[in-house]
Amino acid sequence: MRLSILAFVVVPGMALLTGCGGGSGGSDAVAPIAPPSPLSGVISIEANSRVDQDTMDQLGLDGARPATVSLGLPDNFVLAGYLAGSGGSYPTLTDQGVIFSYESDAEDLYNVPMAKGQAIVLEAFGSRAGNPALRIELTDNGRIVDSAETGSAGSRVVVELGDEAEGEYSLTVRTLGSGPARYVISKNSVGTATQLNFDWPDYDFVQGEALVSMAEGKTSSFAVNAGVSGRHLGGADWLVSMPVVATSSAANSGIAGQQITLEWIRELRKRPEYKSVVPNYFFRTQATPIDEPDYSLNWHYDLVNAPIAWQIGNAGLTPVHVAVLDSGLLQDSEGHWHPDLQQNVAPEGRDFIDGGEPVDPGSSVGGDVYHGTHVAGTIGAALNNEGIGGIAFESKIVPVRVLGEGGVGTSDQLIAGIRWVTGETSGGSPKAQVVNMSLGGLPQIEALESALRYGVGKRLLFVAAAGNSATSVPSYPAASRHVLSVSAVDAGGRPASYSNFGSWIDIAAPGGDASRDGNLDGLADVVWSTSGERRGGVSVPGYRGLQGTSMASPHVAGVLALMKMEMPLLDMTTIRGWLESGLLTQPQDGRTDRLGWGIIDAGKAVAKAIDGEPVTVLSASPAVVSLSNEGISTQLVEIQKFGDASVSAEKVASQPEWLGVELSGSAESGDLELMLTLKPDLLDPDEPARGVVDIAYEVDLSPNTLSIPVIGQLLSDERARDAGRHFVLLVSKEPTDGGFYLAQSQVVADVENGQYRFRFEPDDGEEPRRLSEVTPGEYFLVAGTDLDGDGLICQAGEACAEYPVSGLREVITIEDGQSLSDIRMTTSFSRPTISTSNPDILPRPGFKGYRLLEPDQAPSTNDGAKAVQ
């Protein structure tokens, strides 16, 4: 049996599918009085949501064909779509009685307004039937302005307008394969990348463990629960373990064990002595192995102007210690470190994985990839007439192993490593002045922020890799305010195809890109450094080319080490002041989401450290503000002083007329704040207004200005919003062994004036039971789209709503005679992220979607249930 769409509706304002034998219903007929609905409500649609005009909702209808005309899009949009190179059927799921099919739709056409510097992001999600590569093209009268393909460059790619003229452009998204695929394209008028996540958070974590922060004034009380143990990580933070009985029941049980751990964490969160409880997340290296001829090619040093830094720097100064929190260092069979590192390895070091010496096992990114050794070489390989030299070749490397086999570590190991380096654990002096972390992939964790904050207070400089997922979703520790986040460029200084981007990027450095030859030297742009290989079970030193933001980060750490040699009291406040003043990077026109404040310039940076003259500036957080009548209409902007000079006479010098502005506090007292309030009645509907708030201030009586870009929008597109046909489900509380939540009742809602209305029916006790009928019980209430027609909703790239809030679903109880009306939910293509500002969100291990009811579960007579082909 071929099935594309399941549909039945008994909701006012939607098409009613009725039977064929009911008669004409003359004027004397008395309409039956419908019993009250046990559950009804409205689903709002997130602003700027749009849907492809030929998803399987349309193509599943008899005689339907793919659209041949372009769909016009607004200035801001998040659009979900469907493509397939040919028709076919999805693999059958366990206990599935029908075959779900898909139809061909090779390309989708759009018209989109573009302005200089704006970009469109495409993210591909594939489907249950495969993951074909997709291509996106931005064209002007047939001329390709920019294009990109998913696949080798990742599932998320970007096309940009560059310096082309403002106007309307054509956008084409097409499949390069045969199977079906879901996708999302997004754009906002700000010109910066939207930080949207279209899949459920699925951070991996250790089963049976949690990171706990004690509430103020509370002491550890793990003994209250028999069998619960804890290890102090410093400060108010502990690593706790589940009771032995619970742990044993979860052992080796995969997703089931993760679910048990999450339930235990939810219970811990109810205890008042705990300020926060989060899983003990895993994190990973941020590098990719590249097989290239084994020779040194240091194009990356010239790109950052390192030779100038070496010439002007003062040799023979006290070496700066650089902690490399990574996989350790290569050690040969005789106990010697890599020969290019041996003389620069500090005697102290620590292994937080296995204990003992921090030896690199050489398996961090696949076989024979000595990740920590490679990173350490870029920072501090010695000048010894052998191999290569590091950026800070006179520095001392403090190896701290926080990554185990496969290049994976846990958040408690990283936090413990940071606290050991900063001296917080022992109460002693820091072990290093600069800390490099070529690792990431964590959500924001308060215990990690606390450890970094302590180190910054001790004048440590933290640097971290931004990540290699080509996404704007923040990756920690790099995204922390206490860390310099480093994105990657190729040999031509262009952003690397894999590099993460976003408002949280601070600076860029060479990370390489094996798919390019940016400097036209005939060789792939990879970063060469110290490495090794395994021969007969023994680590043998060597050299290797790698790409990744893991390779970019140590370039910045090495430059900071050179600066620290010249200016030992250099701290993060001064660094950020210089960075935002353009004194550490190669010239560029302001900050961008791909390069931050620019590519590091070692010559300029060291010269500034030698000069030592501090620069005092004010910096805004957030740096760019976006307000709307439906989203955030007021924004508190924190203004922080970087530098030691006196700041005075702060005042608002100019502001857009459509913005209310209130400045309070002072920079000197550390409480300078700016409250921005949108005045939507002064805006034109659906036309983003751009303006600047200028804050005038004096630094030692010299005038200066802080400019804060602001975008204001009066959204009136509510009636135009469309996230696609929605299936509204009451699902069982527990997933099946296959990871699916099964629908127990369902209705279908089509968009009407920018929203969806739904209404379930009470169980009349008669057989056969209609799909819309609800029996008393406990359920999750969810809704979402099935754009690819595979019988599942709320997959990545599909709209989803959960009651009461997506990501924080709660049980809803249906009782006999009860009527729950006016239930409100909001549907969106984006998914919630885990952060300190959204701490209640937990991962969704193994989540595969909500499974629809099938036609054979409906009655054979036409009483309100129907399968639409």
QUITAKA-V533985 format. One record per backbone hydrogen bond with DSSP energy under -1.0 kcal/mol. CO is the residue of the C=O (numbers start at 0). NH is the residue of the N-H. E is the energy in kcal/mol with one decimal. If there is no record, write none. Layout:
CO|NH|E, CO|NH|E
This chain:
0|98|-1.6, 2|100|-2.1, 4|867|-1.2, 6|865|-1.1, 7|747|-1.5, 10|13|-1.9, 25|28|-1.6, 37|819|-2.1, 38|759|-2.9, 39|822|-2.2, 40|757|-2.3, 41|824|-1.8, 42|755|-2.3, 43|826|-3.0, 45|48|-1.4, 47|77|-2.3, 48|721|-1.5, 49|79|-1.5, 54|57|-1.4, 54|58|-2.7, 55|59|-1.5, 57|60|-1.7, 60|63|-2.1, 70|110|-2.1, 76|186|-2.4, 77|49|-2.2, 78|184|-2.5, 79|51|-2.8, 80|182|-1.9, 82|180|-2.5, 83|104|-3.1, 87|101|-2.8, 92|95|-2.0, 98|2|-1.7, 99|89|-3.0, 101|87|-2.2, 104|83|-2.2, 105|174|-2.3, 107|172|-2.3, 108|70|-2.2, 109|170|-2.8, 110|72|-2.5, 111|168|-2.7, 113|166|-2.4, 114|117|-2.2, 117|160|-2.3, 119|158|-2.3, 120|185|-1.9, 121|156|-2.6, 122|183|-2.2, 125|181|-2.0, 126|129|-1.4, 129|126|-2.7, 132|175|-2.9, 133|149|-2.6, 134|173|-2.6, 135|147|-1.9, 136|171|-2.4, 137|144|-3.2, 137|145|-1.5, 138|169|-2.3, 139|142|-1.7, 142|139|-2.4, 145|137|-2.9, 147|135|-2.6, 150|153|-1.4, 153|150|-1.6, 154|123|-2.9, 156|121|-2.9, 158|119|-2.7, 160|163|-1.6, 161|116|-1.2, 166|113|-3.1, 168|111|-2.8, 169|138|-2.8, 170|109|-2.5, 171|136|-2.4, 172|107|-2.8, 173|134|-2.8, 177|85|-1.9, 180|82|-2.2, 181|124|-2.7, 182|80|-2.8, 183|122|-2.6, 184|78|-3.0, 185|120|-2.4, 186|76|-2.5, 193|195|-1.5, 196|830|-4.0, 197|796|-1.2, 200|843|-2.8, 203|281|-2.5, 205|208|-1.2, 207|241|-2.4, 209|239|-2.8, 210|277|-2.3, 211|237|-2.7, 212|274|-2.8, 212|275|-1.4, 214|217|-2.4, 220|223|-1.7, 221|224|-1.1, 224|227|-2.1, 228|240|-2.5, 230|238|-2.9, 233|236|-2.0, 235|213|-2.7, 236|232|-2.5, 237|211|-3.0, 238|230|-2.7, 239|209|-2.0, 242|246|-2.6, 243|247|-2.5, 244|248|-1.6, 245|249|-1.1, 249|252|-1.5, 252|255|-1.5, 253|257|-1.9, 254|258|-2.5, 255|259|-2.1, 256|260|-2.0, 257|261|-2.4, 258|262|-2.3, 259|263|-2.1, 260|264|-2.2, 261|265|-2.3, 262|266|-1.8, 263|267|-2.2, 264|268|-2.0, 266|269|-1.2, 267|270|-1.9, 270|273|-1.6, 272|214|-2.7, 275|212|-2.4, 277|210|-3.1, 278|280|-1.3, 279|205|-2.4, 280|410|-3.3, 282|408|-2.5, 283|439|-2.2, 285|549|-2.6, 287|546|-1.9, 292|294|-1.8, 297|300|-1.1, 298|302|-1.8, 299|303|-1.1, 300|305|-2.7, 301|304|-1.5, 303|601|-3.3, 304|308|-1.2, 305|309|-2.2, 306|310|-1.7, 307|311|-2.3, 308|312|-1.5, 319|395|-2.4, 320|432|-2.6, 320|433|-1.7, 321|397|-2.8, 322|435|-3.0, 323|325|-1.0, 323|399|-2.1, 325|401|-2.7, 325|402|-1.8, 328|359|-2.9, 329|337|-1.1, 331|334|-1.9, 335|331|-2.9, 337|340|-2.7, 337|341|-2.2, 339|381|-3.0, 340|343|-2.0, 341|344|-1.1, 343|396|-3.4, 349|400|-2.7, 356|358|-2.1, 357|328|-2.3, 361|368|-1.0, 368|363|-1.7, 368|370|-1.6, 369|373|-2.4, 370|374|-2.4, 371|375|-2.5, 372|376|-1.9, 373|377|-1.5, 374|378|-1.4, 375|379|-3.3, 376|380|-1.9, 377|390|-2.9, 378|391|-2.7, 380|389|-2.9, 381|383|-1.1, 391|394|-2.1, 395|321|-3.2, 396|345|-2.8, 397|323|-2.1, 398|349|-2.0, 399|325|-2.2, 400|351|-2.6, 403|406|-2.0, 406|284|-1.3, 407|403|-3.0, 408|282|-2.5, 409|413|-1.9, 410|414|-2.6, 411|415|-2.3, 412|416|-2.3, 413|417|-2.5, 414|418|-2.4, 415|419|-1.9, 416|420|-2.2, 417|421|-2.6, 418|424|-1.6, 420|430|-3.1, 422|426|-2.4, 432|460|-2.0, 433|322|-2.9, 434|462|-2.5, 435|324|-2.2, 436|438|-1.7, 436|464|-1.9, 439|283|-2.2, 441|475|-2.3, 444|448|-2.2, 445|449|-2.5, 446|450|-1.9, 447|451|-2.2, 448|452|-2.6, 449|453|-2.0, 450|454|-1.6, 451|455|-2.4, 452|456|-1.8, 454|459|-2.3, 455|458|-1.8, 460|434|-2.9, 461|483|-2.4, 462|436|-2.2, 463|485|-2.2, 466|499|-2.3, 470|500|-2.0, 474|478|-2.0, 475|441|-2.1, 476|479|-1.9, 479|482|-1.5, 483|463|-2.4, 484|505|-1.6, 484|506|-2.1, 485|465|-2.4, 486|508|-1.7, 487|495|-2.6, 488|510|-2.2, 488|511|-1.9, 489|492|-1.9, 493|489|-2.5, 497|469|-2.2, 501|504|-1.6, 505|596|-2.7, 506|486|-2.3, 507|599|-2.6, 508|488|-1.6, 510|547|-1.7, 512|515|-2.2, 512|524|-1.0, 515|524|-1.9, 516|519|-1.5, 523|525|-1.7, 524|512|-3.3, 526|545|-2.4, 528|543|-2.2, 530|541|-2.0, 532|539|-3.2, 534|537|-1.5, 537|534|-2.9, 539|532|-2.0, 541|530|-2.9, 543|528|-1.7, 544|289|-1.2, 545|526|-2.9, 546|287|-2.7, 547|550|-1.3, 548|552|-2.4, 551|555|-1.2, 552|556|-2.2, 553|557|-2.5, 554|558|-1.8, 555|559|-2.5, 556|560|-1.9, 557|561|-1.9, 558|562|-2.2, 559|563|-2.6, 560|564|-1.8, 561|565|-1.1, 562|566|-2.2, 566|569|-2.2, 570|574|-2.2, 571|575|-2.7, 572|576|-1.9, 573|577|-2.6, 574|578|-2.9, 575|579|-2.6, 577|582|-2.6, 578|581|-1.6, 583|600|-2.6, 587|589|-1.6, 591|595|-1.5, 592|501|-2.3, 594|597|-2.3, 595|591|-2.5, 597|507|-2.3, 598|585|-2.8, 600|604|-2.4, 601|605|-2.6, 602|606|-2.1, 603|607|-2.2, 604|608|-1.9, 605|609|-2.5, 606|610|-2.6, 607|611|-2.7, 616|641|-2.9, 618|639|-2.8, 620|637|-2.3, 624|710|-2.6, 626|712|-1.5, 631|627|-2.1, 632|677|-2.8, 634|675|-2.6, 636|673|-2.5, 637|620|-2.1, 639|618|-2.5, 641|616|-2.3, 645|699|-2.5, 647|697|-2.8, 650|695|-2.3, 653|693|-1.8, 655|658|-1.4, 657|678|-2.5, 659|676|-2.7, 661|674|-2.9, 663|672|-2.8, 665|670|-1.5, 671|638|-2.3, 672|663|-2.6, 673|636|-3.3, 674|661|-1.8, 675|634|-2.3, 676|659|-3.8, 678|681|-2.0, 679|682|-1.8, 683|686|-1.6, 688|711|-2.6, 690|709|-2.9, 692|707|-2.4, 693|652|-3.0, 693|653|-1.2, 694|705|-2.6, 695|650|-2.2, 696|703|-2.4, 697|647|-2.3, 698|701|-1.8, 701|698|-2.9, 703|696|-2.4, 705|694|-3.2, 707|692|-2.4, 708|624|-2.3, 709|690|-2.6, 710|626|-3.1, 711|688|-3.0, 712|628|-1.4, 713|685|-3.4, 716|719|-1.3, 716|720|-1.0, 725|748|-3.0, 726|783|-1.5, 727|746|-2.1, 728|781|-2.4, 729|743|-3.4, 729|744|-1.2, 730|779|-1.9, 735|738|-2.0, 738|847|-1.4, 739|735|-2.9, 740|850|-3.0, 741|731|-2.2, 744|729|-2.2, 746|727|-3.0, 748|725|-2.8, 754|751|-2.7, 755|42|-3.1, 757|40|-2.0, 760|773|-2.2, 769|772|-1.4, 770|745|-2.1, 771|760|-2.4, 773|762|-1.5, 776|813|-3.0, 778|811|-3.1, 779|730|-2.6, 780|802|-2.3, 781|728|-3.0, 782|800|-2.9, 783|726|-2.9, 785|788|-1.4, 786|55|-2.6, 790|851|-2.3, 792|849|-1.9, 794|797|-2.4, 798|784|-1.6, 799|827|-1.4, 800|782|-2.4, 802|809|-2.2, 804|807|-2.4, 811|778|-2.3, 813|776|-1.7, 814|817|-2.0, 819|39|-2.2, 822|41|-2.6, 824|43|-2.9, 826|45|-2.2, 827|799|-1.9, 833|443|-1.2, 837|840|-1.2, 843|846|-1.7, 848|740|-1.6, 849|792|-2.4, 850|742|-1.9, 853|856|-2.0, 854|857|-2.1, 860|862|-1.5, 865|6|-1.6, 867|4|-1.2
